Amino acid sequence: MYKLFILATLSTCALLGPLAGPLSAQTATQNKSVAGTWLGVLSIGGAKLRLVLHVEDAGSGALKATVDSVDQPNGNNLQVDTITYKDNALHFEMKALTIVYDGVLSKDETEFVGTFKQGTGSIPLTFRKRTIQTAVVQRGRVTLKSCESPTLPDGALCGTYDVFEDRQARSGRKIALNILLLPATNSKPAPDALFYLAGGPGGAATAYAGDKFMVSLRRNRDVVLVDQRGTGRSNQLDCPSPGSPQDMRGYFGEVMAPERIRACRTALEKIADLKLYTTSIGMDDLDEVRAALGYERIDVYGGSYGSTAALVYLRQHADHTRTVAVFGVAPPSAKLPLSFAKGTQDSMDRMFADCAADQACNAAFPNLKEEFKKVIAMFDAGPVEVSAPNVYTGETQKVTVTRDAFVDSIRQLLYVPEAAAALPLLIHLGASGNLGPMIGTAFQVVSQIDAKIARGMSFSVLCSEDTPFITEDDLKKANANSFYGDARTRPTIRACAEWNAVKVPATFLDPVKSDVPVLLINGELDPVTPPWVSEPIAKYLTRSKLVTIKNGTHTGYPCIDSLVADFIDKGTTEGLDYSCVDKITRPAWTIPSK
């Protein structure tokens, strides 16, 4: 499950861009009380951006500062050019981003209440001072301490737990699994904890600690986030990104170029045995952490690949599982990325139909389907050179776009409801000869997703559990009648030929069978894990409930957050209120003003 933000290409107000650089300072007075860390939340439309202002005393009466935009890729250490504090008034500027903030310190000196300005936009913004109370807590055999990060919720506890990389041999290299525990807010918590599993493969569970949906999950029980081996701070197996915020070209070239995969494998083999980072091994790690923390039974919640991991945990450790909730369900039999072709085609077909049924969208884009065919046909002769805006630098870049990268970027745009709502306009502009807005928008989404994934760990999973079981017949059936084709599957198979992976037993693909309560949630608009991927497994989960969101895609929704929290509290799918699911709608289409 991914939560992303669309930047200036689509927004009416530009958000922060990740421009890091050297700091400068201006002379100030009365700055002793403002040095420290200040937290703010910037609300722009439906998006919320967490900002962390770090203010330091630079000596001789001067201040220096940086800003972290927590929810944006490469958003740390953003340049603050000038900062002053005088007569209880704070003023700082970030010139490259046209940002100005002015705030007044409260009487108790705990917050600045003021206004955030960017360009011509103006938004209220309060920065609250963060103070961290240091505590050491013993949970079972694990020693946890107050987390030092100012972006984490109050009371968050951090620690590590060592496991052998080779669990079978129980010797050799060890992995310090990164643990973040959010204590229940209820003074009398339930004995079972919730373990949240991240998507990917390659996402870090601890990255979600500050997300809003955690609030309801921890209301009656502890929430435990463990970075699965190979992710986050658990011996992360990452590969260099093909592009960067300053240069988008790499994201649109050859998908998974073999030479890049070989170089990454060679580098990672120095710190890991790449054969030992599969889902089954990772879930045995998770159960060892469960036991070490002293929980007899746990609830497990996972989205996207996290659903795969959750179902594998259920299969291997059902006796310690109270409930399982999965969103964007990818069962072990999914053989990803095989479903992408039909899933993306189905999602686009729904978009064409929904736009045609909407009076305003149809009036603006009456020939949308034909225009899309025209855009795809542009790649018949090979890669297309596009001039696209880079929202991070504010400059226009010339980008050579391959067909595989282009159609895969459409898949990723379909993850994000706001981006999908803009697709008709982007397609229309592209058919008119201007692909720049589509590439510029896709760059934002693709780079944000890429920043969340440890690609080395991802290959160790996909190359062991998925691609070895994909046949030519599978490819032929999956790609039939889809513009997407094998844009991701064949590159992944080629990449796996360069990876040092081991094929797991074919029984890994067998259906998970259990009478543990399981809540299965999918979106009809999901291009990756549509409902037909998970529907066949429900009959093997005898106490399961399959929920389909008609207008849902591969992202989270407040309704689903509440539903999952209620399910875990009750411990059963029976008697839940599912009515909000039918109220989930698409965002309004992006229609150009006349």
C-alpha positions, -999 to +999 in steps of 0.1 A: +000+000+000+014+033-010+005+069-001+018+094-025+016+131-032+014+147-066+034+179-069+032+210-090+024+194-124-011+187-112-016+208-081-031+242-079-004+250-054+032+238-056+044+216-028+079+213-014+105+201-038+136+182-027+163+207-033+192+203-009+221+226-006+245+245+016+230+265+045+233+302+051+222+322+081+214+357+090+221+375+123+192+372+148+185+381+184+167+363+212+173+329+195+180+308+226+145+296+231+139+286+194+168+263+188+155+228+185+132+207+164+097+219+154+070+199+138+043+211+114+017+195+091+010+213+059-026+206+045-029+211+008-061+198-007-065+163+005-028+158+011-009+163+043+028+169+044+047+166+076+075+192+079+103+191+104+121+224+110+156+220+126+169+252+141+204+255+155+224+283+172+251+291+147+270+314+171+274+352+173+236+356+175+229+338+143+206+309+135+208+282+109+181+257+098+170+229+076+136+215+068+127+179+063+096+172+041+090+137+056+064+125+031+083+134-001+113+115-017+147+130-011+130+156+011+155+158+039+179+187+046+162+212+024+179+245+022+168+273+045+185+304+031+177+329+058+161+326+092+156+353+119+139+354+153+132+387+169+105+400+193+088+365+193+085+365+155+101+338+134+108+344+097+126+321+073+129+318+035+137+290+011+144+310-021+148+282-046+113+270-036+098+305-033+088+297+003+084+322+031+072+314+066+062+339+093+051+328+127+047+341+162+058+322+193+031+313+218+033+325+254+044+291+266+071+290+239+058+256+226+046+266+191+049+291+163+015+300+148+019+315+114+015+314+076+034+293+050+037+310+016+048+294-016+046+314-048+012+331-047-003+305-023-008+311+014-016+283+040-019+284+078+009+264+094+018+258+131+052+245+141+052+228+175+083+222+195+092+185+199+106+173+232+116+136+236+114+119+269+141+093+271+128+059+285+141+024+285+115-004+283+119-041+286+094-061+264+100-098+269+136-104+260+139-071+239+152-038+253+135-008+237+143+028+240+124+060+232+129+067+195+150+097+188+133+108+156+111+139+160+088+127+132+075+097+151+044+096+173+048+102+210+057+071+230+073+053+201+099+028+211+128+016+190+152-013+192+167-042+174+167-080+176+194-102+162+186-132+140+209-155+121+210-147+084+211-185+078+183-196+101+188-232+093+225-233+101+221-210+130+257-198+126+276-171+107+264-136+099+236-120+120+210-094+110+199-068+135+162-065+127+149-030+132+119-028+155+096+001+162+068-004+187+038+020+191+023+013+225-015+011+227-031+043+236-057+025+257-046+022+293-058-015+293-045-028+260-054-062+245-028-089+249-024-094+212-003-069+192-007-059+156+022-065+133+021-044+101+039-057+070+050-033+042+045-037+005+071-039-023+087-064-020+113-042-005+093-017+016+102-009+052+075-014+078+089+013+101+084+039+074+047+038+081+050+046+118+038+082+115+010+075+090-025+084+100-039+049+098-017+038+127-038+059+151-068+037+149-047+005+148-030+012+181-061+024+200-065-010+218-033-028+212+004-023+206+015-019+169+048-035+161+067-026+129+096-048+120+117-040+089+118-074+071+153-087+064+168-068+035+146-037+040+149-004+060+175-008+087+175-046+087+206-050+065+189-032+036+196-046+002+191-017-021+202-010-056+210+025-069+180+042-085+181+046-122+173+083-119+173+111-094+153+142-085+177+162-106+177+138-136+146+119-146+160+103-177+170+070-160+134+062-150+123+062-186+151+042-203+156+005-205+137-012-177+160-032-154+191-029-175+211-061-171+244-043-164+228-024-136+214-056-120+248-073-123+266-044-106+240-043-078+243-080-072+280-079-070+279-051-045+253-067-023+269-101-022+296-085-001+271-080+027+245-107+023+237-141+010+210-131-015+194-166-014+184-160+022+160-131+019+128-149+009+093-143+023+092-176+042+125-169+060+114-133+067+082-146+083+101-170+105+121-139+116+089-122+124+076-150+146+109-150+165+105-113+172+069-120+183+081-146+208+110-124+220+086-095+227+063-118+247+032-119+226+014-152+225-008-143+195-007-114+171-028-098+144-012-093+111-020-066+085-003-062+052-008-043+019+003-053-016+034-076-011+027-072+026-004-093+019+018-120+005+039-119+036+009-119+059-006-150+043+028-168+044+030-159+081-005-174+086+005-206+068+037-210+088+025-198+122-013-201+124-012-211+160+001-177+169-022-157+146-054-142+159-066-123+128-052-113+093-062-083+073-048-079+037-053-051+012-043-052-025-041-090-021-013-108-038-014-145-027+017-166-030+003-180-062+002-146-079+035-150-099+040-113-100+043-093-122+022-115-144-011-098-134+001-063-145-009-066-181-045-075-176-048-054-145-035-023-162-057-029-192-088-035-171-081-003-151-077+018-182-109+003-197-128+014-166-113+048-169-125+051-205-160+040-195-162+062-165-150+092-183-175+086-211-203+083-186-194+116-169-209+146-187-180+170-181-152+144-188-169+132-220-174+167-232-138+176-226-124+143-240-150+128-264-124+107-282-103+095-253-099+059-262-088+068-298-064+094-284-048+068-261-043+045-291-026+074-309-003+080-279+007+043-277+013+042-315+040+070-311+063+042-297+058+018-327+090+031-343+110+030-311+118+053-281+103+088-282+122+120-272+101+142-249+106+176-233+092+172-198+090+195-167+111+184-137+091+196-107+120+192-084+144+214-103+119+237-120+136+230-153+126+212-185+145+180-194+148+161-227+140+125-219+142+095-242+112+074-233+111+037-241+077+020-247+082-004-217+090+024-193+061+045-207+033+019-203+047+009-169+046+045-157+009+045-167+004+015-144+020+034-116-001+065-123-032+043-119-021+037-082-029+072-073-065+083-075-056+120-082-032+110-109-057+087-125-082+115-125-057+136-145-050+108-171-077+118-196-062+153-198-026+140-199-036+116-227-054+144-246-023+166-244-001+137-255-023+129-285-019+166-294+019+161-295+027+172-260+038+142-238+057+164-215+030+168-188+024+130-187+061+123-183+066+150-157+037+137-137+047+101-141+082+110-129+068+122-096+049+090-089+076+066-103+104+082-083+084+083-051+075+045-054+112+037-063+124+056-032+104+033-009+117+000-023+149-018-015+153-033-050+179-059-040+155-075-015+128-072-041+148-093-066+156-119-039+119-124-034+106-121-070+135-142-085+129-170-059+091-171-056+075-156-087+095-156-120+108-192-118+072-204-121+062-181-151+059-201-183+056-189-219+020-200-219+014-179-188+029-149-207+008-155-238-025-157-218-016-128-195-006-104-223-035-111-246-055-080-256-034-057-234-016-026-245+008-031-215+020-066-227+051-079-210+066-045-202+075-056-167+074-094-167+101-100-193+125-074-179+120-089-145+128-124-158+159-110-175+169-093-143+165-125-124+189-143-147+215-119-133+205-124-097+218-150-072+185-164-062+172-199-053+139-213-066+116-220-036+096-253-036+065-253-059+044-258-028+050-222-020+023-214-045-003-237-029-034-219-014-031-209+022-057-228+042-069-216+076-099-211+098-083-179+113-105-148+106-092-131+074-103-098+059-095-096+021-098-062+005-092-053-032-100-025-055-116-030-089-094-002-103-062-018-090-038-024-119-015-047-099-037-068-076-072-066-090-100-087-074-096-117-098-061-123-084-074-130-049-109-143-054-098-180-058-081-181-024-111-170-003-127-205-003-096-219+014-099-193+042-131-206+058-137-176+081-127-149+055-146-120+040-138-107+005-144-069+002-143-053-033-140-015-036-157-006-069-138+026-072-107+015-053-071+013-066-038+003-051-038+028-022-053+034+012-086+050+021-099+063+055-129+040+052-106+010+049-084+022+077-115+022+100-128-011+087-095-029+094-092-014+128-128-025+137-122-060+123-091-064+144-108-051+175-138-075+171-116-104+159-142-114+133-156-103+099-191-108+112-212-078+123-189-052+107-203-021+090-191-023+054-213+005+041-186+031+037-169+009+010-197+017-015-192+054-008-156+055-020-156+075-053-131+086-079-118+121-074-132+147-098-117+145-133-091+171-141-108+193-167-090+223-182-109+255-176-121+273-207 
